[in-house]
Amino acid sequence: MDGTWIRQMKPALTRFLNRFSDCFSRKDTRAHMPTYVQGQLSNLARKSVEPIALAAGVPVRTLQEFLAQYAWNEDAVRDRLQQMVATERGSKRAIGVFDETSDVKKGTKTPGVQRQWCGKVGKTDNCMVTVHLAFAQDDFHCLLDGELFLPESWSEDRERCRVAGIPDEMVYQPKWKIALELYDRALSNGLEFEWITFDEGYGSKGPFLRALDAKAQLFIGEVPVSMTGWIKKPGLQHPPKDPCRGRPQKGARVAKDNPKAQPFRKLLEESTRFTNQSWERYRVKDGDKGPMVWEVKHAMIYRPDGKCVSSKRWHLLVARNPLKPDEIKYFLSNAPAATSVQKLLLVAFSRWHVERCFQDQKQDIGLDAWEGRKYLGLKRHMILSCVSYLFLTKMREKLGGKKIWVHRLSGSRRRIGTGPDLVA
């Protein structure tokens, strides 16, 4: 956005930011929020604190202290943003998307920085990683929340954490546990998701899948080919009573004469439930480079649960890229058996929403432009970036945007969000 655009939209921006006024106890502190947000919405080449402050005629140190030191309730800002989305976008078509992003950082002072996998450059590098929850509904999407992934090397060095302003209660957690915390926080602010989706990094974690299922949350997410299951429910044997406790052990186990659970890749290649199916083509969405088409096979399966077997049936959806037949994705879902393959497929491929959020926030907002050394500054930067992006998304929607169409190749063309079996 250039200066002319911001001047035209300033009344709307002022009304929008006024909804966060009670998150600040002092007017002079609150006055810095519009400065920071307008800087993020501007056409500055670099949207870190220094160029934003210089462009606004504000002392650089003042804006740095606004992020990292001044007293204001950043949690209340985040909660208000989520409540706004829940009120204005509450719908059964809502999808939550978990993903993470990384940024290369120099030195050792940035909170959470270490040599680890950096998706931004596609290799191990010195970087920090943050876990995020995105909201998608039809053509609308935004980021709702984000949290720093604190590596074990940091968690075990509490003095280093204190220097970076990381609270003592913040310790190492695997990314899937951080994702569940973001999910619970969103629900506490009134958000509801018809579906949750995620990539293989989260889908490979059995406790994560079981936690979502225990919360009665529908999901479909990508899982590794090494994950195992049965097409037919195996014979079960109930363990005898524990002689020490006098009661049966929990869960039924697979009878010894039953076959072992097979990796999904082997099920695809050898099970008649899959080999007797022909690949069916679906047009997932229209992208910048043309239509995205995938070939699909589907079956209901049973999954092991530790040493026991769950009586639940799961959807196993296998999608193959017809242009690159070696590119095959496996998706697992806890949806009711009657759920259509088309609906499962559309949700499974809705991760583009969070990828677009990351792209827009880094290119247009400056999500990756933070250069501080204090955790509080990082947290506030991520929250204000969500605020700026929500306003930007609302304005784009108000001005009109391109609609995306999805359909099954053998059927009629439908728009996302229309009809009972389609979701964004």
Secondary structure, DSSP 8 states (H G I E B T S, - for coil): --HHHHHHHHHHHHHHHHTTGGG-S-HHHHTHHHHHHHHHHS--S--SHHHHHHHHT--HHHHHHHHHTS---HHHHHHHHHHHHHHHH--TT-EEEEEEEEEE--SS-STT-EEEEETTTTEEEEEEEEEEEEEEETTEEEEEEEEE---HHHHT-HHHHHHTT--TT-----HHHHHHHHHHHHHHTT---SEEE--HHHHT-HHHHHHHHHTT--BEEEE-TT-EEBSS---EE---B-TTTSSB-SS-EE-TTS---EEHHHHHHH-HHHHTS--EEEEEEEETTEEEEEEEEEEEEEEEETTEEEEEEEEEEEEEETTEEEEEEEEEE-S-TT--HHHHHHHHTTTHHHHHHHHHIIIII-GGG---S-HHHHHHHHHHHHHHHHHHHHHHHHH-----EEEETTS--EETT-STT---
